[in-house]
Amino acid sequence: MRFLAGLVGAAMIGLILLDAFEAVLLPRRVTHAYRLIRLFYSTAWPAWKFMAAFVSSPRRRESFLSAFAPLSFLMIFVSWACGLILSFAFLHWAFQTQMAAADAARTHISYLYFSGVTFFTVGYGDLSPLDAVGRFLAVFEAGLGFAFLALVLSYHPILAQAFSQREIMISLLDARGGSPPTAEQVLVRSQPSRRPEVLISYFLQWETWSAEVLERCLSFPVLALYRSQHDNQSWLAALTVILDTSALAICGAGGHDVYQARLTFAMARHAAVDLCLIFKIHPQAPEPNRLSPERFQILIERLKAAGGVLSPETTNAEPAEITAIETRLTELRGMYEPFVTGMSHYLSFTLPPFYPERQLADNWQTSAWMPRVPGIRELPGQDTSTISRGDHFV
């Protein structure tokens, strides 16, 4: 029995150390399925979402969901610490470590207590090993305790910095694309047919941001579960808007120069596909259709009415040419919508539409004390007579 306990303890130590190395130190995607941290998230996150379904208020539900990521960070480290303490207790019991203590029986509780104070380097001195094997295990466990503490202290600041850098572009989209952002608002406010350099600069920034999101989620997958500061914003919504806007620009809604739009679309789609692979998410067709033929016609009419968006060729295009644009846009949407839809279901995010159903004030235009800040000027595409305060600020 003690031999089996020793094998179990040694195996648990090896698995926990490998899991911690892959999760914290290894800056690349891990492909094998046998991981303790993956087992944790595959069971804990669905259970958390199930409990969130019983929260009636959308705002409180979002707050409840946002608490999972930081709590999971703590639960993972607590699980690793408890697993290592229990594993070393198994080893001490398996080797029957001789202890200098008043309790000569050396019960299971004694070994567990000794393993705990050794791991956290408390060192009360009421229990101390006498034989060589016990002393080696104690020194090894104490060293792991120091390393574990350093891991906790260093991992969280890096994760917090990655989260803050990710949120910068999401915050910039507030004034550029609305709250929540939509592709139609990005195009209307940037006026690409009059100022093509504005939209091109956006595409350059978005390409870099998409690559950074992908690389950071490869290194820290838990970062994808961290939700944005505002309820009407998310990194997945931002990525979807980038893809929507790039697809529209490629189809002729962003000026004649579509080179950078193609590069941005490629990088953003790469991020969407690889993130689905990381979380083992199966692509799903959007239901209902995000841009049905009727909604596509509405989108085209809105872009025409705004002015400064569509090129003269597109504005005066024949119905057959508009149909060709719709067909091309449908092909591009089929390359990314199943992936972002699958992630939206997994992460409990809401994908943005192509155009807002009703005009809301941007986050920067409101405050907790007044529905709309007086004296501000509307951005292109905004109608101040119809702007209302978002429900998320009530």
N, C-alpha and C positions, 0 to 999 in steps of 0.2 A: 504493500500500500504506500509506504514512504517513497519507494522507488518511482511509482507512478506519479505521486505528488511532485517529486523532483523534476520529472520530465515535463509535467504540465507547467510548473513554474518557469523552467528554462525556456520552454516554447512561448509562453506568454510574454516573457521579457523580450525575446527576439522579435515577436510580432509587434509589440508596442513600440520598440525602438525603430523598427523598420517603418511603421506607420507614421511616427513622428518625423522621421527623416524625410519621407516622401511628401508629407503634408506641409512641412515648414521650411525645410532646407533645399529640397530638390526643385529647381526652377523649370520644370517641364511637366507635360501631361503624363500621368501614370495610366497605362493601358490595362494592366491585369485587374481582375474583378475582386480578388480576395483581399480586401482592405477593411480594417476595422472602422475607419472614418467614413467610408462609403456605406457600410452597413448602418452606421449611426444615422447618417443623413437620409438614407432611403427609408428608414422607419420613423424617425423623429419629425421630419418635415411634413410628410403626409398627415401624421397625427396632429401636428400643429395647425395645418390648414383645415382639418376636420373640425377642430375646436373653434377655429375662427369663423366657421360657417354659422355658429350659433350666436355670434355677436350681431345684433340687429343694426346698429349704427355703422354706416360705411366708414366714417372717420375713425371710430373706435376700432373697427375691424382692421383698418389699415395700420393703426398704432399697435394692435396686437400682433399682426404679422411682422411689423418692423422690429419687434422685440426678439424675434427668434434668432437672427444672425448673431448679435452680441451675446445672447444667452448660450447659443450653441458653442461659441468660442470658449466660454467658461466651462461648459459641460464637457467638452472634449478634453481639456486639460485636467479637469477633475477626474475624468474616467481614466486617463493615462496614469495619473498619480496613484489612484486607488488600485489600478491593475498592477503597477510596479510594486507597490507595498505588499499586496496579496501574494504576488509571485515570489518575492524574496522571503516572505513568511513560509511559503511552501518549501523553498530550498533549505531554510534553516531547520524546519521540521524534518525534512528528508534526511539531512546530514546529522540531525540531533546535535546541533551546536551546543557546546558546553558553555554555560553562563555563570558568571560570578554574581549570584543573587541569592536572596533569602529563600526564594521559591525554587526548590530543587526539582520540582516535578516537571518543569519546562512544558507547560500546557500550550495548546494552540493559541490561546489568547496572549500568552507571554511572548511567543514568537511574533505574533501580529503586532503587538505593542512595540516590541523591539525594532521591527522592520519600519514601523511608522516614524518613530523618533529618530531613527538612523537616516531615513530618506529625507526628512525635513531638517536634518543636522541639528536637532535640539540638544541631544547629548546630555540627558539628566545624570547618567552614570549609575542609575540603579540596576541596570542590566548591561553587561559587557561580555563579549565573547572571549573564551579562553583558548580554544583550539585554532589551528592555522586556517582551516577552511572557513570557520565562522568569522575570523578577522578579515580574511580576503573578501568575503561577501559583504561585510559591513563597510569596508573601505570602498568597494565598488558601488554599493548602493548610495553611500554618502556623496561620491563623485557624481552619480547620476542625479542626485537631488540638487546639487549646485548647478549642473548643466540644465536641469529642468527649470529651475528658477530663472536662469539667464534666458532660456528659450521663451518663457512667458513674458519677461520684461522687454525683450527685443521684438517679438512677433507682433504685438499689438500696435506699437507706434508705426511699424511698416505698413500694417493693414490700414490703419487710420489715415496715413498719408496717401496710400493708393486710393482710398475712398474719396478723400478730399480732391485729389487731382481728377478723378473721374467726374465729380460733380461740377467742375468748372464749366465744361462744355454744356452740361444740362442747364445750368443757370444762364449761360449766354443765349440759349435757345428761347428763353422766356421773351425777350424783346424782339428777337429775330423771327420767331415763329408762333408766338402766342402761348397761352396757358390753358390747356395743354397745347403743345406745338403741333402744327399740321403742315403738310407740304404746300398746300395752297397758300397759307399765310406766309411761309418763307419766301415763296416766289413773288407774291404780291408786294411784300415789304422790301424785297431786295431790288425789284424793278430791273430784271436782267436784260431786257431789250434796250433800256436806256443807260444802265450802268452795269455792263457785263462783268467788270472786274470785281464787283461786290460778291456775286454768287460764286465766281471762281475762287475768291479768297476763302469763302465758306467751305467749298469743297476741299481745298487744301487742308484746312483745319480739321474737317470731319474725317478725312482719310487718316490723318495722324491719330486722332482720337479713337477711331475704330480699331486701329492697330494696337494702341495702348490698352484699350478695354480687353481685347483678345489676350494679349500677353499677360496682363495682370490677373485675369481669370484663369489662365493656364497655371500660373504660379500660386494663386490664392483663390480656389474655386468658391470658397465661402463668400467672397466679395460680391458675387452675383446675387446673393440673398440679402445684401444690405440695400435698404430702400432709401429713396431720396428724401430731402428735407420737406418737400411739399407733396401733398397727397395726389396732385394732378401732374406729377412729374415722375419719370423713372428712366433709368439708363436704357431699358428695352424700348420704351417709347421714343427716346432720342435716336436710337439706332434705326428704328422703323421709319421715322421721319427722314433720316438721312437717305435711306434706301428709296423711299417714296419720291423724294425730291430729285435724287440722282436719276431715277427711272424716268420721271417726267422731263428732266432736262435732256436726257438721251433721245427722248421722243420728240423734242423740238420746243419744249416750254422753257428752256433756259438759255436761249441765244444760239448762235451758230457754232460756237466753240464747245464741243462736247467731250474733248479729250480728258480734261480733269474730272468731269462727271463720270466717265467710264472708269477711271482709276479709283475714284471714291466708291462707286458702286461695287467694284470688284473686291475692295478691301472690306467694306461693310458686309457684303454677302459672305466673304471668307470668315469673318468673325461670327456671323449668325450660324453658319454650318458647323464650325469647330466647337462653338459653345454647346450646340445640341449634342455633339459627340462626347464632350466632357461629362455632361449630365445624363447621357444615354436617353435623350428625348427623341421620340419618334415624330417626324414631321406630320403636321395635320393641316388639312385644307381649311381655310378660314370659313367659319359659318356663323352668321350669314356673310355673303360676299361683301368685301370691304368697298368695292367699286363696281357695282352692277352697271349695265349699259345705261340705265336711267341716271344713276349717280354720276357716271362719266360725262354725260351730256350736261348735267348741272355744273360739274367742275369746269368744263370747257367754257360754258357761258359765264361763269364767275371770273375766270381768268381773262376772258375777252372784255368783260365789263370793267375790270380793274384798270386795264390799260398799262402799258409798259412791261408786260409779261411775255406775251406771245409775239413772235416775229410777224411781220406783215404777211409773209407767205402762209403761216399757220392760221392767222386771223382770217384771211380771205380764202382759206382752203375749201375745196369742194367737199360735199358729204362723203364721197368715196375716199378722199384723202384723210378725212377725220376718222373714218372707219379703219384705215390702215394704221393710223396712230394708235387707235384703241387696241388693235390686234397686237401691235408691237409692245404696247404697255402691258397687255395681259401676259405676253410671253415673259417679260422681265419680272412681273409680279410673281409668276409661277416659280421663279428661281429663288425667291427669298421668303415669300409669305408663309409657306408651310412650316418653315423653320422658326420664324418669329412667332407664329401662332402656337406652335408646340411649346415654345418657351413661355409664352404668356399664360398658358394653362398650367404649366408646371410651377411657375413663380407667382401665380395669382396676380398678374399684371393685366391692365387693360390697354389694348393697342389703340393708338389714335386713329381717327378717320382721316381721309384725304383732305377734307375741308370741315370747318367747324359747323355744327348744326345751328348754333346761335353764337353771337358775338359776346365774349366775356372779357372783362378787364384782365390785363396781364397781372402777374403777381407783383411786378414792380409798381403798378398803378394803384394798388390798394394797400390798406394798412388795417390794423386791428381797431383803430379809432374812427375811421371814416371809410365808406364804401369806395370812394374815389378821391384821389388827391387832387385838390383844386389847382388850376393854373397849368396843368400839364397839356402838352400837345399830343394829338393822336398820331400814330404811326401810319404809313401808307397802308391802305386796306382796312383801316379801322373807321367805324362810324360811331362817333361819340354819342349820338342820339339813341343808339340801341345797345350800347355797352352796359352790361349789368355786372354786379358783383358775383364772383364764383361762390358756389355753395360751400366749398372747402374752407372759406374764410368766415363763415357764419358761426 
